[in-house]
Each structure stands twice: as structure tokens, then as C-alpha cells.
Amino acid sequence: MCVDKDFSSVDVVVLINSSYESLGIYQELTEKGYKYVQDMGGPLLTIGYIDNRPICIAPLIHEIGGAKVLHLEATSELVDWKLIDKWIKEHTPAGTEVYNNPTNLIINFYHYGVK
């Protein structure tokens, strides 16, 4: 487990396919006036194996409008979304909202007006 990140404090999770999607979220929300503090990185985590092939994720916790948003990118050649969902449930608070589309996260911020 990554000891320098507190996944238990996460308010929401967004699954991203690339750092470009994180950049899009950053650009969209900062242009609308949201305060955005970026996590500057950390280790990749290997959360399991399938046929001796690692399943790896890159978890970054950004603070957006006061909310802690876990950006989770699957980084390994082989991706197992069920294993990733299990990891999310085991490491984030019960009932944490998970968005599999960054656009839905942006809409949620607009809808609730969090700044």
C-alpha cells in the first residue's frame, strides 16, 4: 500500500484513461473558478496479477473546490476493472462516488456548485 496517500479521506473517485483527461478536468474547472491543488505524483501501485501479469494503477489525489478527488489511471498493459473496483472499495470510504467518465465529474461540480 502507498503510505504517503490517505485514500480513506477521498470524497470522490474518477477513472481516467490518460493524463490528458486529468488536464481536461483541470482546465475546465479552473476556468470556471474552482480552486485546484494538484497531487504531484507518487508511486504506481501493483494491486494484483493475472497469469503472472501485473495490474497497476496510478492514484493521484487532487483537491478541487475543497473536495478530495482521487484520479485513478490504469497504467499496466493488462487492465482488470473488476480488480480495480475491488481496490477502490477496499481503500476509500464506503459509498464513495465513482465516475468512469471525467465529463460526469465536471457536471457534478457544476450541479452542486462546490468552489
TIKOLSE-912641 format. One record per atom (N, C-alpha, C): atom name; x, y, z; residue in one letter; residue number from 1. Coordinates in nm, 2 decimals. Example, Ala and Ser with C-alpha at 12.3 -4.5 7.8 and 13.67 -1.06 7.14 Angstrom:
a	x	y	z	r	k
N	1.32	-0.57	0.78	A	1
CA	1.23	-0.45	0.78	A	1
C	1.32	-0.33	0.78	A	1
N	1.28	-0.22	0.71	S	2
CA	1.37	-0.11	0.71	S	2
C	1.29	0.00	0.79	S	2
//
This chain:
a	x	y	z	r	k
N	0.08	-0.12	0.00	M	1
CA	0.00	0.00	0.00	M	1
C	0.09	0.12	0.00	M	1
N	0.04	0.23	-0.06	C	2
CA	0.11	0.35	-0.07	C	2
C	0.09	0.43	0.06	C	2
N	0.20	0.44	0.14	V	3
CA	0.19	0.50	0.27	V	3
C	0.17	0.65	0.27	V	3
N	0.21	0.72	0.16	D	4
CA	0.20	0.87	0.17	D	4
C	0.07	0.93	0.12	D	4
N	-0.02	0.84	0.09	K	5
CA	-0.15	0.89	0.04	K	5
C	-0.26	0.84	0.13	K	5
N	-0.36	0.93	0.17	D	6
CA	-0.46	0.89	0.26	D	6
C	-0.59	0.86	0.18	D	6
N	-0.61	0.74	0.12	F	7
CA	-0.72	0.71	0.04	F	7
C	-0.85	0.71	0.12	F	7
N	-0.84	0.70	0.25	S	8
CA	-0.96	0.70	0.34	S	8
C	-1.03	0.84	0.35	S	8
N	-0.96	0.94	0.30	S	9
CA	-1.01	1.08	0.31	S	9
C	-1.07	1.12	0.17	S	9
N	-1.07	1.04	0.08	V	10
CA	-1.12	1.07	-0.06	V	10
C	-1.27	1.09	-0.06	V	10
N	-1.32	1.20	-0.13	D	11
CA	-1.46	1.23	-0.14	D	11
C	-1.52	1.17	-0.26	D	11
N	-1.45	1.16	-0.37	V	12
CA	-1.50	1.11	-0.50	V	12
C	-1.38	1.05	-0.58	V	12
N	-1.41	0.95	-0.66	V	13
CA	-1.31	0.89	-0.75	V	13
C	-1.35	0.91	-0.89	V	13
N	-1.25	0.94	-0.98	V	14
CA	-1.28	0.95	-1.12	V	14
C	-1.17	0.86	-1.19	V	14
N	-1.22	0.77	-1.27	L	15
CA	-1.14	0.68	-1.35	L	15
C	-1.10	0.75	-1.48	L	15
N	-0.97	0.76	-1.50	I	16
CA	-0.92	0.83	-1.62	I	16
C	-0.84	0.73	-1.71	I	16
N	-0.84	0.76	-1.84	N	17
CA	-0.76	0.68	-1.93	N	17
C	-0.62	0.73	-1.96	N	17
N	-0.60	0.86	-1.93	S	18
CA	-0.47	0.92	-1.96	S	18
C	-0.46	1.05	-1.88	S	18
N	-0.34	1.10	-1.87	S	19
CA	-0.31	1.23	-1.80	S	19
C	-0.38	1.34	-1.88	S	19
N	-0.41	1.32	-2.01	Y	20
CA	-0.48	1.42	-2.09	Y	20
C	-0.62	1.45	-2.03	Y	20
N	-0.68	1.34	-1.98	E	21
CA	-0.82	1.36	-1.92	E	21
C	-0.81	1.44	-1.79	E	21
N	-0.70	1.42	-1.72	S	22
CA	-0.68	1.50	-1.59	S	22
C	-0.66	1.64	-1.63	S	22
N	-0.58	1.67	-1.74	L	23
CA	-0.56	1.80	-1.78	L	23
C	-0.69	1.87	-1.82	L	23
N	-0.78	1.79	-1.89	G	24
CA	-0.91	1.85	-1.93	G	24
C	-0.99	1.89	-1.81	G	24
N	-0.99	1.80	-1.71	I	25
CA	-1.07	1.84	-1.59	I	25
C	-1.01	1.96	-1.52	I	25
N	-0.88	1.97	-1.51	Y	26
CA	-0.81	2.08	-1.46	Y	26
C	-0.85	2.21	-1.53	Y	26
N	-0.83	2.21	-1.66	Q	27
CA	-0.86	2.32	-1.75	Q	27
C	-1.01	2.37	-1.73	Q	27
N	-1.10	2.28	-1.74	E	28
CA	-1.24	2.31	-1.74	E	28
C	-1.28	2.37	-1.60	E	28
N	-1.23	2.31	-1.49	L	29
CA	-1.27	2.36	-1.36	L	29
C	-1.20	2.49	-1.32	L	29
N	-1.07	2.50	-1.35	T	30
CA	-1.00	2.62	-1.31	T	30
C	-1.06	2.74	-1.39	T	30
N	-1.09	2.72	-1.52	E	31
CA	-1.15	2.83	-1.60	E	31
C	-1.29	2.88	-1.54	E	31
N	-1.35	2.79	-1.47	K	32
CA	-1.48	2.82	-1.40	K	32
C	-1.46	2.87	-1.26	K	32
N	-1.33	2.89	-1.22	G	33
CA	-1.31	2.95	-1.09	G	33
C	-1.29	2.85	-0.97	G	33
N	-1.28	2.73	-1.00	Y	34
CA	-1.26	2.63	-0.89	Y	34
C	-1.11	2.63	-0.85	Y	34
N	-1.09	2.63	-0.72	K	35
CA	-0.95	2.61	-0.67	K	35
C	-0.91	2.47	-0.69	K	35
N	-0.79	2.45	-0.75	Y	36
CA	-0.75	2.32	-0.79	Y	36
C	-0.60	2.30	-0.74	Y	36
N	-0.58	2.21	-0.65	V	37
CA	-0.45	2.18	-0.60	V	37
C	-0.41	2.04	-0.64	V	37
N	-0.31	2.03	-0.73	Q	38
CA	-0.27	1.90	-0.79	Q	38
C	-0.18	1.82	-0.70	Q	38
N	-0.20	1.69	-0.70	D	39
CA	-0.11	1.60	-0.64	D	39
C	0.00	1.58	-0.73	D	39
N	0.12	1.59	-0.68	M	40
CA	0.24	1.60	-0.77	M	40
C	0.30	1.46	-0.80	M	40
N	0.22	1.35	-0.77	G	41
CA	0.27	1.22	-0.81	G	41
C	0.29	1.13	-0.70	G	41
N	0.35	1.02	-0.73	G	42
CA	0.37	0.91	-0.63	G	42
C	0.40	0.78	-0.70	G	42
N	0.41	0.68	-0.63	P	43
CA	0.44	0.55	-0.69	P	43
C	0.32	0.49	-0.76	P	43
N	0.35	0.41	-0.86	L	44
CA	0.25	0.32	-0.92	L	44
C	0.23	0.21	-0.83	L	44
N	0.10	0.16	-0.82	L	45
CA	0.07	0.05	-0.73	L	45
C	0.04	-0.07	-0.81	L	45
N	0.10	-0.18	-0.78	T	46
CA	0.06	-0.31	-0.83	T	46
C	-0.05	-0.37	-0.74	T	46
N	-0.17	-0.39	-0.79	I	47
CA	-0.28	-0.43	-0.70	I	47
C	-0.32	-0.57	-0.72	I	47
N	-0.25	-0.64	-0.81	G	48
CA	-0.28	-0.78	-0.83	G	48
C	-0.21	-0.83	-0.96	G	48
N	-0.24	-0.96	-0.98	Y	49
CA	-0.18	-1.02	-1.10	Y	49
C	-0.28	-1.11	-1.17	Y	49
N	-0.27	-1.12	-1.30	I	50
CA	-0.35	-1.22	-1.37	I	50
C	-0.25	-1.29	-1.46	I	50
N	-0.24	-1.43	-1.44	D	51
CA	-0.14	-1.51	-1.52	D	51
C	0.00	-1.45	-1.51	D	51
N	0.04	-1.41	-1.40	N	52
CA	0.17	-1.35	-1.37	N	52
C	0.19	-1.22	-1.44	N	52
N	0.09	-1.15	-1.48	R	53
CA	0.10	-1.02	-1.54	R	53
C	0.04	-0.92	-1.44	R	53
N	0.12	-0.81	-1.41	P	54
CA	0.07	-0.72	-1.31	P	54
C	-0.04	-0.63	-1.35	P	54
N	-0.13	-0.60	-1.26	I	55
CA	-0.24	-0.50	-1.28	I	55
C	-0.19	-0.38	-1.19	I	55
N	-0.16	-0.27	-1.26	C	56
CA	-0.11	-0.15	-1.20	C	56
C	-0.20	-0.03	-1.21	C	56
N	-0.19	0.06	-1.11	I	57
CA	-0.27	0.18	-1.11	I	57
C	-0.18	0.30	-1.07	I	57
N	-0.22	0.42	-1.11	A	58
CA	-0.15	0.54	-1.07	A	58
C	-0.26	0.63	-1.00	A	58
N	-0.26	0.62	-0.87	P	59
CA	-0.36	0.70	-0.79	P	59
C	-0.30	0.84	-0.75	P	59
N	-0.38	0.94	-0.79	L	60
CA	-0.34	1.08	-0.75	L	60
C	-0.46	1.15	-0.68	L	60
N	-0.44	1.21	-0.57	I	61
CA	-0.55	1.28	-0.50	I	61
C	-0.53	1.43	-0.52	I	61
N	-0.62	1.48	-0.60	H	62
CA	-0.62	1.63	-0.63	H	62
C	-0.73	1.69	-0.54	H	62
N	-0.71	1.81	-0.49	E	63
CA	-0.81	1.88	-0.42	E	63
C	-0.88	1.98	-0.51	E	63
N	-1.01	1.97	-0.53	I	64
CA	-1.08	2.05	-0.63	I	64
C	-1.20	2.11	-0.55	I	64
N	-1.20	2.24	-0.54	G	65
CA	-1.31	2.31	-0.47	G	65
C	-1.33	2.26	-0.33	G	65
N	-1.22	2.22	-0.26	G	66
CA	-1.23	2.17	-0.13	G	66
C	-1.26	2.02	-0.12	G	66
N	-1.29	1.95	-0.23	A	67
CA	-1.32	1.81	-0.23	A	67
C	-1.19	1.73	-0.27	A	67
N	-1.17	1.62	-0.20	K	68
CA	-1.05	1.54	-0.24	K	68
C	-1.10	1.44	-0.35	K	68
N	-1.04	1.45	-0.46	V	69
CA	-1.08	1.37	-0.58	V	69
C	-0.96	1.28	-0.62	V	69
N	-0.99	1.15	-0.61	L	70
CA	-0.89	1.05	-0.65	L	70
C	-0.90	1.03	-0.80	L	70
N	-0.79	1.07	-0.87	H	71
CA	-0.78	1.04	-1.01	H	71
C	-0.71	0.91	-1.02	H	71
N	-0.77	0.81	-1.08	L	72
CA	-0.72	0.68	-1.08	L	72
C	-0.70	0.63	-1.23	L	72
N	-0.57	0.61	-1.27	E	73
CA	-0.54	0.57	-1.40	E	73
C	-0.49	0.43	-1.40	E	73
N	-0.55	0.34	-1.48	A	74
CA	-0.49	0.21	-1.50	A	74
C	-0.37	0.22	-1.60	A	74
N	-0.26	0.18	-1.55	T	75
CA	-0.13	0.20	-1.63	T	75
C	-0.07	0.08	-1.68	T	75
N	-0.11	-0.04	-1.64	S	76
CA	-0.05	-0.16	-1.69	S	76
C	-0.10	-0.20	-1.83	S	76
N	-0.03	-0.28	-1.90	E	77
CA	-0.07	-0.33	-2.03	E	77
C	-0.20	-0.41	-2.02	E	77
N	-0.22	-0.48	-1.91	L	78
CA	-0.34	-0.56	-1.89	L	78
C	-0.42	-0.49	-1.78	L	78
N	-0.55	-0.46	-1.81	V	79
CA	-0.63	-0.39	-1.71	V	79
C	-0.75	-0.48	-1.67	V	79
N	-0.77	-0.49	-1.54	D	80
CA	-0.88	-0.56	-1.49	D	80
C	-0.97	-0.47	-1.41	D	80
N	-1.08	-0.42	-1.47	W	81
CA	-1.16	-0.32	-1.40	W	81
C	-1.23	-0.38	-1.27	W	81
N	-1.26	-0.51	-1.27	K	82
CA	-1.32	-0.56	-1.15	K	82
C	-1.22	-0.56	-1.04	K	82
N	-1.10	-0.59	-1.06	L	83
CA	-0.99	-0.58	-0.96	L	83
C	-0.97	-0.44	-0.91	L	83
N	-0.98	-0.34	-1.01	I	84
CA	-0.97	-0.20	-0.97	I	84
C	-1.08	-0.16	-0.89	I	84
N	-1.21	-0.20	-0.93	D	85
CA	-1.32	-0.16	-0.85	D	85
C	-1.31	-0.22	-0.70	D	85
N	-1.26	-0.34	-0.69	K	86
CA	-1.24	-0.40	-0.56	K	86
C	-1.14	-0.32	-0.48	K	86
N	-1.03	-0.28	-0.54	W	87
CA	-0.93	-0.20	-0.47	W	87
C	-0.99	-0.06	-0.42	W	87
N	-1.07	0.00	-0.51	I	88
CA	-1.14	0.12	-0.47	I	88
C	-1.23	0.10	-0.35	I	88
N	-1.31	0.00	-0.35	K	89
CA	-1.40	-0.03	-0.24	K	89
C	-1.32	-0.06	-0.11	K	89
N	-1.20	-0.12	-0.12	E	90
CA	-1.12	-0.16	0.00	E	90
C	-1.04	-0.04	0.05	E	90
N	-1.02	0.06	-0.03	H	91
CA	-0.93	0.17	0.02	H	91
C	-0.99	0.31	0.03	H	91
N	-1.12	0.32	-0.01	T	92
CA	-1.19	0.45	0.00	T	92
C	-1.31	0.43	0.09	T	92
N	-1.36	0.54	0.14	P	93
CA	-1.48	0.53	0.23	P	93
C	-1.60	0.46	0.16	P	93
N	-1.67	0.39	0.24	A	94
CA	-1.79	0.33	0.19	A	94
C	-1.88	0.43	0.13	A	94
N	-1.94	0.39	0.01	G	95
CA	-2.03	0.48	-0.06	G	95
C	-1.97	0.59	-0.14	G	95
N	-1.83	0.59	-0.15	T	96
CA	-1.76	0.69	-0.23	T	96
C	-1.81	0.69	-0.37	T	96
N	-1.85	0.80	-0.43	E	97
CA	-1.90	0.81	-0.57	E	97
C	-1.78	0.78	-0.66	E	97
N	-1.80	0.70	-0.76	V	98
CA	-1.70	0.67	-0.86	V	98
C	-1.76	0.71	-1.00	V	98
N	-1.68	0.79	-1.07	Y	99
CA	-1.72	0.84	-1.20	Y	99
C	-1.63	0.77	-1.30	Y	99
N	-1.68	0.70	-1.40	N	100
CA	-1.60	0.64	-1.50	N	100
C	-1.58	0.73	-1.63	N	100
N	-1.63	0.85	-1.61	N	101
CA	-1.62	0.95	-1.72	N	101
C	-1.59	1.08	-1.66	N	101
N	-1.48	1.14	-1.70	P	102
CA	-1.44	1.27	-1.64	P	102
C	-1.55	1.38	-1.66	P	102
N	-1.62	1.37	-1.77	T	103
CA	-1.73	1.47	-1.80	T	103
C	-1.83	1.47	-1.69	T	103
N	-1.87	1.35	-1.64	N	104
CA	-1.97	1.34	-1.54	N	104
C	-1.92	1.41	-1.41	N	104
N	-1.79	1.40	-1.38	L	105
CA	-1.73	1.46	-1.26	L	105
C	-1.75	1.61	-1.28	L	105
N	-1.72	1.67	-1.39	I	106
CA	-1.73	1.81	-1.42	I	106
C	-1.87	1.86	-1.40	I	106
N	-1.97	1.78	-1.46	I	107
CA	-2.11	1.81	-1.45	I	107
C	-2.15	1.81	-1.30	I	107
N	-2.10	1.72	-1.22	N	108
CA	-2.13	1.71	-1.08	N	108
C	-2.09	1.84	-1.01	N	108
N	-1.97	1.88	-1.04	F	109
CA	-1.92	2.01	-0.98	F	109
C	-2.01	2.13	-1.01	F	109
N	-2.05	2.13	-1.14	Y	110
CA	-2.14	2.24	-1.18	Y	110
C	-2.27	2.23	-1.11	Y	110
N	-2.32	2.11	-1.10	H	111
CA	-2.46	2.09	-1.04	H	111
C	-2.46	2.13	-0.90	H	111
N	-2.36	2.09	-0.82	Y	112
CA	-2.36	2.12	-0.68	Y	112
C	-2.30	2.25	-0.64	Y	112
N	-2.23	2.31	-0.74	G	113
CA	-2.17	2.45	-0.71	G	113
C	-2.06	2.45	-0.61	G	113
N	-1.99	2.35	-0.59	V	114
CA	-1.88	2.34	-0.49	V	114
C	-1.76	2.43	-0.55	V	114
N	-1.71	2.52	-0.47	K	115
CA	-1.60	2.60	-0.52	K	115
C	-1.50	2.61	-0.41	K	115
//
